[in-house]
Amino acid sequence: MTIPFNTATITEGDIALLHQSIANLHISGTGPFTKRCEALIQDRLGAPRALLTTSCTHALEMSALLCRLQPGDEVIVPAFTFVTSASAFALFGARPVFVDVQDDTLNLDPVLVEQAISPRTRAIVVVHYGGIAADIERLAAIAQRHGIILIEDNAHGLFHRWKGRHLGTFGAMATHSFHETKNVTCGEGGALVVNDPSLVERAEILREKGTDRSRFLRGQVDKYTWVDIGSSWIPSDMLAAILAGQLSRFESISAARLRIFDRYAAELGDWASQHGVRLPVVPEGNEHTAHLFSLRFERGEQRDRFIAHMKEHGISAVFHYQPLHLSTVGRQFGGREGQCPVTEQAGDCLVRLPLFVSLSDVQQDEVVARVLEFRP
Ligand SMILES: Cc1ncc(COP(=O)(O)O)c(C=O)c1O
């Protein structure tokens, strides 16, 4: 049996929508499917504006530009996150300041964030790891107290709720990913949700190559021209068509993923506590969408043996983020060993199990059996 880590589910319905977009002959950006997806995301989040983008990375780059960064500005980022949560800001001249995460949820530690704030801090980027909410109310309060922009990198937590309020609605902006590995996907894609109304118009201009084409399309100006910096961050309407299908199935996708997540949690709990392995922590107040299921061993050597053990049995279990402060570029920004101990431990010791909608019960039986036979 070969069990991949992830496989996207593209239904007949998604394919029919793709065909429809081709038949419409509107295959460039900002077509009917783009509008449909944006309206759906805006309505669900109650956000002033959602803009589909070509990736979460590009949405992060747009948010960096919306911060109007000046040379020497600092942006606080978790040390435990994907490269582009930091590199998108470095691209426009900011200095990333790496902050460690909390030991339970692996989300940004508000106490350490407050300590890292300096007169140069322009923004805080918060990631909701695995779609489990960071201590977002506290982080939002810190940002507000210091007059700093809060950006949620919500690549994992689309439509997840924290105490009834959606993630992605706390920051001035929030970025989302529709990459193949995400719960809702169109292969490559993303969205920038703009919660601060004063940023909406410029966000539209940035995405339209620095032009006021959005206003032109709405009939607000009679021609469009170059008005600001910007780039080409609009996905094709063909991708938006697939995404529209996926978004319309959001509830069933989440239910299927949660069933798999809950079964792992129930069946691996005893084994995990017996062997000092940590499972995902879901603090009360989270209505999450089961983006990932991780195991955290005590030592890196155990994690590496585990990955090899699963591979021997045809199961792909994969590690996750490597500490950003210890990366080649992170070290150039002053990162050093021991600076973010929780991130360093998680980078060495965390592994993710297969979790995707079409994972069958028989496949999950096999994954669980192979985990239970492993002795760390
Ligand atoms: C937290 C986080 N932010 C951003 C990204 C980048 O997403 P994309 O591939 O859509 O650019 C990822 C990718 O996995 C991620 O995990």
The ligand as a Tripos MOL2 file, in Angstrom:
@<TRIPOS>MOLECULE
LIG
   16    16     1     0     0
SMALL
NO_CHARGES

@<TRIPOS>ATOM
      1 C1          1.9060   29.8500    6.8840 C.3       1 LIG1
      2 C2          2.1150   29.8940    5.4020 C.ar      1 LIG1
      3 N1          2.1660   31.0890    4.7880 N.ar      1 LIG1
      4 C3          2.3300   31.1950    3.4570 C.ar      1 LIG1
      5 C4          2.4760   30.0820    2.6640 C.ar      1 LIG1
      6 C5          2.6800   30.2510    1.1870 C.3       1 LIG1
      7 O1          1.5320   29.8820    0.4700 O.3       1 LIG1
      8 P1          1.5180   29.8860   -1.1390 P.3       1 LIG1
      9 O2          2.1190   28.6010   -1.5830 O.co2     1 LIG1
     10 O3          0.0660   29.9940   -1.4950 O.co2     1 LIG1
     11 O4          2.2940   31.0710   -1.5830 O.co2     1 LIG1
     12 C6          2.4390   28.8120    3.2470 C.ar      1 LIG1
     13 C7          2.6020   27.6190    2.4240 C.2       1 LIG1
     14 O5          2.4600   26.5010    2.8090 O.2       1 LIG1
     15 C8          2.2630   28.7130    4.6550 C.ar      1 LIG1
     16 O6          2.2600   27.5270    5.2800 O.3       1 LIG1
@<TRIPOS>BOND
     1     1     2 1
     2     2     3 ar
     3     2    15 ar
     4     3     4 ar
     5     4     5 ar
     6     5     6 1
     7     5    12 ar
     8     6     7 1
     9     7     8 1
    10     8     9 2
    11     8    10 1
    12     8    11 1
    13    12    13 1
    14    12    15 ar
    15    13    14 2
    16    15    16 1
@<TRIPOS>SUBSTRUCTURE
     1 LIG1         1 GROUP 0 **** ****
